Amino acid sequence: MFRGIFRIWIYQTLNEISKGKKSVEELRRTLPIYGTVFDFLVSFLLTSGLAKRSIENNIEYLEITDLGKSYLAGMPVWHGFWGRREWW
């Protein structure tokens, strides 16, 4: 059940940081992901290598990596909440 929702959150976050380097606080304000779920998502992106962290002037920024760009380009098209059903 959570796999599909988690993929949506990954797509939203990668799509947002693919526009350029974003601070973590700016991502907190713009994305519809809150609390510990946001922290878990950022940790997942960093440990999987889809995003990288940089610190400038005591502000934490996230950037998309080449792996994140290829993952974003290879994600399937979104087909509604339940996804596309081949067996229907």
GUVEXFI-201361 format. One record per residue: x, y, z of N, C-alpha, C in turn; residue number from 1; residue in one letter. Coordinates in nm, 4 decimals, padded with zeros to 6 digits, m for minus. Example, Ala and Ser with C-alpha at 12.3 -4.5 7.8 and 13.67 -1.06 7.14 Angstrom:
BEGIN
SITE	nx	ny	nz	cax	cay	caz	cx	cy	cz	k	r
SITE	01.3190	m00.5690	00.7800	01.2300	m00.4500	00.7800	01.3200	m00.3300	00.7800	1	a
SITE	01.2850	m00.2250	00.7080	01.3670	m00.1060	00.7140	01.2900	00.0030	00.7870	2	s
% end
This chain:
BEGIN
SITE	nx	ny	nz	cax	cay	caz	cx	cy	cz	k	r
SITE	00.0816	m00.1183	00.0000	00.0000	00.0000	00.0000	00.0869	00.1259	00.0000	1	m
SITE	00.1920	00.1283	00.0791	00.2733	00.2488	00.0911	00.3755	00.2615	m00.0204	2	f
SITE	00.3982	00.1548	m00.0963	00.4969	00.1607	m00.2028	00.4582	00.2638	m00.3086	3	r
SITE	00.3323	00.2662	m00.3479	00.2873	00.3608	m00.4493	00.2928	00.5037	m00.4002	4	g
SITE	00.2516	00.5261	m00.2761	00.2551	00.6604	m00.2192	00.3998	00.7068	m00.2057	5	i
SITE	00.4869	00.6166	m00.1650	00.6283	00.6512	m00.1491	00.6898	00.6886	m00.2837	6	f
SITE	00.6521	00.6179	m00.3899	00.7021	00.6519	m00.5233	00.6559	00.7902	m00.5668	7	r
SITE	00.5326	00.8252	m00.5322	00.4817	00.9587	m00.5651	00.5635	01.0644	m00.4939	8	i
SITE	00.5929	01.0428	m00.3670	00.6718	01.1379	m00.2896	00.8127	01.1501	m00.3465	9	w
SITE	00.8716	01.0378	m00.3861	01.0049	01.0408	m00.4472	01.0002	01.1222	m00.5761	10	i
SITE	00.8993	01.0969	m00.6588	00.8864	01.1696	m00.7848	00.8703	01.3193	m00.7592	11	y
SITE	00.7843	01.3572	m00.6648	00.7633	01.4988	m00.6355	00.8917	01.5655	m00.5879	12	q
SITE	00.9636	01.4990	m00.5006	01.0865	01.5573	m00.4468	01.1940	01.5679	m00.5541	13	t
SITE	01.2143	01.4619	m00.6316	01.3146	01.4669	m00.7376	01.2780	01.5695	m00.8435	14	l
SITE	01.1505	01.5796	m00.8751	01.1066	01.6785	m00.9729	01.1339	01.8199	m00.9225	15	n
SITE	01.1142	01.8422	m00.7950	01.1374	01.9750	m00.7373	01.2867	02.0096	m00.7359	16	e
SITE	01.3729	01.9141	m00.6969	01.5164	01.9471	m00.6914	01.5827	01.9375	m00.8285	17	i
SITE	01.5128	01.8839	m00.9289	01.5701	01.8832	m01.0636	01.5668	02.0228	m01.1254	18	s
SITE	01.4871	02.1122	m01.0686	01.4804	02.2506	m01.1172	01.5999	02.3331	m01.0704	19	k
SITE	01.6750	02.2799	m00.9769	01.7914	02.3507	m00.9245	01.8113	02.3169	m00.7786	20	g
SITE	01.9211	02.3630	m00.7239	01.9536	02.3366	m00.5844	01.8508	02.4031	m00.4944	21	k
SITE	01.7930	02.3259	m00.4013	01.6906	02.3780	m00.3100	01.7340	02.3526	m00.1668	22	k
SITE	01.7028	02.4470	m00.0793	01.7308	02.4253	00.0622	01.6258	02.3305	00.1191	23	s
SITE	01.6632	02.2627	00.2252	01.5720	02.1670	00.2873	01.4499	02.2395	00.3418	24	v
SITE	01.4689	02.3576	00.3974	01.3553	02.4340	00.4498	01.2602	02.4765	00.3383	25	e
SITE	01.3144	02.5100	00.2231	01.2298	02.5462	00.1092	01.1504	02.4252	00.0608	26	e
SITE	01.2141	02.3077	00.0614	01.1422	02.1859	00.0238	01.0322	02.1530	00.1245	27	l
SITE	01.0584	02.1763	00.2523	00.9551	02.1541	00.3544	00.8321	02.2396	00.3289	28	r
SITE	00.8555	02.3625	00.2825	00.7432	02.4537	00.2581	00.6675	02.4214	00.1302	29	r
SITE	00.7376	02.3718	00.0276	00.6730	02.3542	m00.1024	00.6123	02.2153	m00.1223	30	t
SITE	00.6690	02.1135	m00.0611	00.6188	01.9778	m00.0820	00.5073	01.9442	00.0170	31	l
SITE	00.4109	01.8621	m00.0251	00.3020	01.8231	00.0658	00.3380	01.7037	00.1534	32	p
SITE	00.4608	01.7013	00.2036	00.5105	01.5909	00.2862	00.5580	01.6530	00.4173	33	i
SITE	00.5135	01.5989	00.5291	00.5373	01.6645	00.6571	00.6020	01.5712	00.7591	34	y
SITE	00.6663	01.6314	00.8583	00.7144	01.5607	00.9760	00.8209	01.4571	00.9481	35	g
SITE	00.8059	01.3447	01.0161	00.9067	01.2391	01.0060	00.9067	01.1730	00.8688	36	t
SITE	00.7954	01.1790	00.7979	00.7914	01.1228	00.6621	00.8848	01.2015	00.5713	37	v
SITE	00.8875	01.3328	00.5866	00.9792	01.4153	00.5081	01.1240	01.3807	00.5418	38	f
SITE	01.1543	01.3673	00.6694	01.2900	01.3311	00.7111	01.3299	01.1944	00.6573	39	d
SITE	01.2376	01.0994	00.6610	01.2654	00.9661	00.6085	01.2889	00.9708	00.4587	40	f
SITE	01.2100	01.0498	00.3876	01.2249	01.0601	00.2429	01.3596	01.1209	00.2051	41	l
SITE	01.3999	01.2263	00.2756	01.5297	01.2881	00.2477	01.6424	01.1892	00.2782	42	v
SITE	01.6311	01.1167	00.3879	01.7322	01.0155	00.4217	01.7383	00.9072	00.3154	43	s
SITE	01.6231	00.8654	00.2641	01.6195	00.7636	00.1586	01.6873	00.8140	00.0324	44	f
SITE	01.6577	00.9380	m00.0071	01.7187	00.9934	m00.1279	01.8699	01.0052	m00.1143	45	l
SITE	01.9171	01.0423	00.0048	02.0608	01.0563	00.0264	02.1313	00.9215	00.0298	46	l
SITE	02.0737	00.8227	00.0983	02.1400	00.6927	00.1089	02.1324	00.6134	m00.0210	47	t
SITE	02.0305	00.6375	m00.1023	02.0207	00.5648	m00.2290	02.1014	00.6315	m00.3397	48	s
SITE	02.1511	00.7516	m00.3149	02.2338	00.8195	m00.4138	02.1541	00.8984	m00.5159	49	g
SITE	02.0265	00.9184	m00.4930	01.9443	00.9937	m00.5874	01.9605	01.1444	m00.5680	50	l
SITE	02.0043	01.1848	m00.4497	02.0271	01.3265	m00.4198	02.1558	01.3384	m00.3394	51	a
SITE	02.2133	01.4569	m00.3438	02.3320	01.4819	m00.2616	02.3101	01.6086	m00.1812	52	k
SITE	02.3761	01.6135	m00.0674	02.3600	01.7235	00.0270	02.4835	01.8117	00.0237	53	r
SITE	02.4593	01.9399	00.0317	02.5699	02.0344	00.0453	02.5288	02.1392	00.1492	54	s
SITE	02.6264	02.1874	00.2228	02.6006	02.2865	00.3267	02.6780	02.4130	00.2917	55	i
SITE	02.6049	02.5241	00.2794	02.6653	02.6539	00.2511	02.6060	02.7561	00.3479	56	e
SITE	02.6907	02.8243	00.4190	02.6481	02.9266	00.5155	02.5475	02.8715	00.6172	57	n
SITE	02.5758	02.7519	00.6658	02.4899	02.6836	00.7642	02.3494	02.6549	00.7138	58	n
SITE	02.3309	02.6480	00.5839	02.2032	02.6111	00.5229	02.2244	02.4832	00.4439	59	i
SITE	02.1387	02.3852	00.4683	02.1512	02.2551	00.4027	02.0743	02.2557	00.2714	60	e
SITE	02.1426	02.2189	00.1626	02.0830	02.2153	00.0298	02.0814	02.0724	m00.0233	61	y
SITE	01.9832	02.0426	m00.1077	01.9768	01.9149	m00.1775	01.9884	01.9399	m00.3270	62	l
SITE	02.0656	01.8552	m00.3936	02.0803	01.8601	m00.5382	02.0532	01.7210	m00.5925	63	e
SITE	02.0046	01.7150	m00.7138	01.9807	01.5853	m00.7762	02.1118	01.5356	m00.8370	64	i
SITE	02.1355	01.4059	m00.8275	02.2556	01.3463	m00.8861	02.2229	01.2943	m01.0260	65	t
SITE	02.3254	01.2455	m01.0955	02.3013	01.1864	m01.2276	02.2136	01.0617	m01.2161	66	d
SITE	02.2333	00.9858	m01.1094	02.1484	00.8693	m01.0866	02.0030	00.9122	m01.0643	67	l
SITE	01.9836	01.0212	m00.9908	01.8492	01.0731	m00.9689	01.7844	01.1206	m01.0978	68	g
SITE	01.8643	01.1834	m01.1853	01.8111	01.2279	m01.3145	01.7677	01.1101	m01.4001	69	k
SITE	01.8491	01.0056	m01.4022	01.8125	00.8889	m01.4826	01.6950	00.8149	m01.4208	70	s
SITE	01.6862	00.8128	m01.2880	01.5718	00.7511	m01.2216	01.4448	00.8288	m01.2520	71	y
SITE	01.4530	00.9611	m01.2511	01.3382	01.0451	m01.2802	01.2940	01.0293	m01.4251	72	l
SITE	01.3897	01.0171	m01.5170	01.3562	01.0006	m01.6585	01.2970	00.8629	m01.6866	73	a
SITE	01.3340	00.7636	m01.6057	01.2858	00.6284	m01.6297	01.1610	00.5902	m01.5535	74	g
SITE	01.1066	00.6841	m01.4728	00.9858	00.6521	m01.3968	00.8674	00.6410	m01.4908	75	m
SITE	00.7792	00.5445	m01.4656	00.6623	00.5294	m01.5523	00.5667	00.6467	m01.5360	76	p
SITE	00.4862	00.6669	m01.6379	00.3886	00.7747	m01.6360	00.2837	00.7443	m01.5299	77	v
SITE	00.2408	00.8469	m01.4594	00.1419	00.8306	m01.3537	00.0042	00.8074	m01.4157	78	w
SITE	m00.0630	00.7002	m01.3744	m00.1934	00.6638	m01.4298	m00.3015	00.6664	m01.3234	79	h
SITE	m00.3173	00.7760	m01.2540	m00.4215	00.7859	m01.1532	m00.3792	00.7233	m01.0216	80	g
SITE	m00.4687	00.7254	m00.9243	m00.4345	00.6793	m00.7903	m00.4021	00.5304	m00.7867	81	f
SITE	m00.4780	00.4479	m00.8540	m00.4578	00.3026	m00.8472	m00.3582	00.2521	m00.9490	82	w
SITE	m00.3131	00.3382	m01.0362	m00.2158	00.2950	m01.1360	m00.2845	00.2302	m01.2544	83	g
SITE	m00.2077	00.1956	m01.3539	m00.2634	00.1322	m01.4729	m00.2770	m00.0165	m01.4484	84	r
SITE	m00.3918	m00.0696	m01.4759	m00.4179	m00.2121	m01.4558	m00.4158	m00.2834	m01.5910	85	r
SITE	m00.3206	m00.3707	m01.6094	m00.3101	m00.4448	m01.7353	m00.4166	m00.5515	m01.7493	86	e
SITE	m00.4669	m00.6007	m01.6373	m00.5600	m00.7121	m01.6427	m00.7046	m00.6683	m01.6545	87	w
SITE	m00.7328	m00.5405	m01.6609	m00.8718	m00.4950	m01.6778	m00.9097	m00.4982	m01.8227	88	w
% end
